[in-house]
């Protein structure tokens, strides 16, 4: 078999595949990419057992097509070599090697015979979904998603009949991005696949979404990403949001962003921030035994009540970096969750620190 592919069509797909390949895999086959040369497409597959990626790239047959051929090669080395080739690339898969030719360059990649990938899950799809909305939600929510707590290691898509809640939490903070639309389903997108999914969604208008008990699927006609679900259900995130407040103030996100950037100059050794709130301004202080102390102030546009409390400045900055315009901060006391609302559709809940 001899086939022709074009680098302009192959490059982005290979870059995504390379990101999906497990670089420090305990099993050698997890470093491999499975290449299946069919009549009209090259199908590339790789997995780390938590995420399963499939990408299709158009190809041209050179000569007579007999039957599909499948080989496994080192994913990182293969992607790195192809990246340096000319536009037209010829592939000849054989039993023991994959020959790649382009211009004056030629390589033979040894086939990894023991690299037969685990069986990929059979996809199930329930609905079509706006890809731009999903991409926007990932960007607004992913910073707060846990990397450690199993049932929180996902972006939750939670249908509430007349709107969707896109939810992320790590147990110390909670972010909710609301979008008004009729929706009554629930999906969980594992955190290990969100960076890949952002790349895949970048030039896509619509995706298919579906789920089984163990897996969640996102796909178009040219790619599919299957993400393993956490074993335990997502907790009742709305229960942690207070309903009564003793202090409310409104400030501008850009002013708070500048203040927090200055406040966090000392780095990770001084992320604890002491805050004094009144109806006129917000005063924030941080200190480091090695570098000294910093104090900044932010004007209050509207508000009532006084409060003295502390919080993780880095955690607040990650939310403020995604906010625009006015933000309302609502406080109960120095020990209860702090609530920030950027309009009606973007809500952040942050647990305070002990003074």
N, C-alpha and C positions, 0 to 999 in steps of 0.2 A: 504494500500500500504506500502511495505517495500523495501527500496533500499539501495545499498551499494556504497559508494564512497571512494576514497583513498586520504589521506591528501596530498600526493606528487603531485597529479593532481589538488587538490582543493586550496592549500595554496596561490599560486600566484594570482589566479583569485579572491579569497576572499580579498586579500590585496588590489588589484586594486579597487574592489567594495567598500571596506571600505573608500578608499580615495575619492570616488565619492559621498558617502553619505553626505548630507548636515547636518553638526553638529549643526548649529545654525539656523535651519529652522523656518520660521514663521508659516508654516503649518506642522503639526505632520507627515503627510504621507510622507514628503520629507526626513524623517529620516529612512524610511523603505526600505527594499529590497524585491522585489517580487521574489519568488522562485516557478518555475513551474517544476514539476517532470514529464518528459515525458518518453517514453519507453527507449530511449537510452541516453538521456541527462538531466542534471539539467540546466535550463535556469535561470540566475540571472539578474534582471533588477533594475536600480535605476536612478533617475533624480533629478536635481535641477531646472528644467524648462528651463535652458540654454543649458545643455548637457544631452543626453539620452544614457545610457550605457547598453549594453546587452552582457553577456558572457555565453558561453556554456561549460559545463564540462561533460565528459563521466560518466555514472553511470551503475550499474548492478542491474537488477531486482532480488529481493529475493522472489520467488513465482510468482503467475500469475499477469500479467499486465492487468488492466481493462480499465482505462482511465487516462489521465493526471490529476494531482492535483496541485492546486495553493494556496499558503499561503503568507502572508506578515508578516515579523518579523522585529524587530529593527536591522538595518544593522550593527551598530558598535558593539553591544553586541554579536550578532551572530558570527561575524568574530573573535572577541576576544576569545570567548569560543572555537571555532573550532581550532584556532591556537594552543591551549594547548592539543589537543587530540592525541591519537595514530594514526597509519597509516590507519587502517581500521575503517570506520565510517558508522553507520547505521542510516537512516533517515526514520521516519514514520510520514508523514503529515496527520493531522486530521482536523476536522472542527474548533476546538477551540485552538489547540496547535500543535506545531511541536516537536516531540520527537527525540532527538539526543543521540545515544549511541556509546561509544567507550571504549573498555577495561572495567575498573571498574567505568567509569564516565557515568552519564546520566543526561540529562536536558530536560525540557519541556518549550519551548518558547511559550508564549502566542501569538496567532494570532491577528494581529492588524486589526480588521474588517473594521475600517473606513479608512484604509490606501490604498485604491485602487488607484494605481498610475494613473496619466493622460495618455491618449492614446499616445502611442509612434508613431512618424511620420513614414510614409511608405517610405522605402529607394528607392533611384534611383541611379543607377551606370552607369558611362560613360566610364571609362577606368580602366586599371590596372596600378599600379605605384610602383616604386622601394621603398620599405620600408626603406632601409638603407639611401637612398638619402633624404627622408623626415625627418628621424631622425636627420641626419647631418644638414639639413636646420633649424630645430627647435632649435638645439643647437647653431647655428651661429647667429640666428636672434631674438630669443624670448626675449632677454634682453632689446631690444629697443621698444617692443610693449607696447602701451598705456594700462593702467588699468582704465582710466577715460573717454577719448574721444571716444564716441560710434563708429563712423565709422573707428577708428584706432585700435579698440580692437580685432585685428585678425592678423594672419599670412596670408599674401596675396601670393597666388601662381599664378603668372601672366605669361602666355604663350606668347612668342614673336616669334613664328614660328620656329626659329633656336636655341632658348635657352629659359630657364625658369628664371624668376626673383622671388626669394623668398624674400619678403619685410616685414620689420617691422618698425614702427615709432610711436613716441608719440608726435609729433609736435615740439619737441626740437632737435630731432636727427632722422636720417633715416639710415637704414642698408639694403643693397642689396647683396644677395648671388646669383650669376649667375651660371647656369649649362647648358652646351651645349647639347641640344637634341631637336628634332623636337616636338613642343608642341604648341597648339593653343587654350588652354582652360584657364579659370580663376576660382579659388576656394578661399574661405575665411574660415580659420580655427579659430574659436573664441578662444581668449586667455584663457578662463575659462576651456578649455578642453586640453590644450597643455601638461600639466604635466601628465595627464592620458594617453594621446596619446604616450608620450615618453615611459611610462611603457609598453604599449601594443605593441609598435613597436620593443622593445628590441630584441626579438628572432623571428622576422618575416622577410621574404624575400620580399613578394609582398602583396600589399593591393589593394582594390577596392576603387575608388574615384567617387563621384557623388554629384550633387547638385540640389535643387529646388530653388524657389524664396526665401524661408524662412529658409532652412536648408542645411547644407553640411554634407555628409556621408563619413566615412572611415570604412572599414571592411575587415575581413578575414572570413573563414568558421566558426571560433570559437568565434568571437567577432564583435561587431558593435558599433561605436560611432557616434552619430548624434549631431551636434553643430548648435545652432541657429545663423543665419546671422544677422549682424547689419542692421538697417533699411535704412541707407544712404549708397551711393556708396563710394568706396575708392577714395581719392583725386588723382590728377595727380602728383604722387610723383616725377617723373623725371623732372618736371618743376622747382624744387627748386635747382637742381644741376647746379652750374655756368659753363660757357663754356670757359671763359678767366681768366687767373691767372697772378698775378704779382710776386708771390714767390712760388718756388717749392723746397722742400728738401726731401732727402731720409735718413731714419734711420732704425736701426734694431729693430724689435718688442721686442725682449728679453731685450734690453738695456732700451727701453722706459718703459717696464713693471716694471723693477726694480726701475727706477726713480720715476714712479708714485706711486708705493707702498711706497717708502720712503716719498714722498711728501704728501701723504694722512694720515700720522701718526696721525695727530691731529683729524681725524675723521670728522663727518658730519658738524662740525662748521667751517671747513676750506677746503671746496671742490672747492672754487673759486681759479683758478690758473692763474697767470700772466705769459705770455710767451714772450720771446725775441728770435727772429729767425734771423740768418745770414747764410752765406754759409759754415761756419765752425762748428757751434754748436747751440744747442737749450738750452736756459736757462729758467728754470721754478721756480717760487716762489709762496709760499702761506704763509699766516699768520693768527694767532689767537690771539684775545685780552687776552685770558686766558693762552695760552701756549707759544707763541712766533712766530718765523718764520722759514721756511725751504727753502733752495735753492738747486736745483739739476741741473746737466747739462747732455745732451745727445749729442754724437758726430754725425755730419752730414756726411754721406757717399758720398753724391753728392747733389748739389743744387745751387740755385741762388736766389738773392733777400733778402731783409730784411723785418721784420714785428714785430710789437708790438701789442699784443692782449691778451684777457683773455677768459677762458672757464671753464666748469665744469669738474674738474679732474676725478671725479668718472665716469662720462659718457664716457670719453675717455678710462679709464682703462678697462671698460667692453668690449669695442671693441678690445683693444690691447690684452686682455687675450685670445681672440679667433684667433688672427693673428699669422702668422709665417713668419720668414725671413724678407725681406725688405718691408718697408711701405713707400709710397710716400705721403707727405702732400702737398696739393695745396691750396694756399691762394689768395684771391682777395684783401681784406682790413680787417680792424679790426671789421667791422660790417656785412660782408657777410659770408655765410656758409663756414665752413672749410671742406675740402674734404680729405679723407684718402683712399688710394688704396693699398690693399694687393694683389698684382698680378692683373690680369685683371678681376677676378671673385668675389672679395670681396671688397665692397665699403661702406664707412661710411661717412655720412654728419652730421656735428655737428654745431649747432648755437653757435656763440661766446657770451660771457657775456660783459656787459658794463665795461669799465675800470674805 
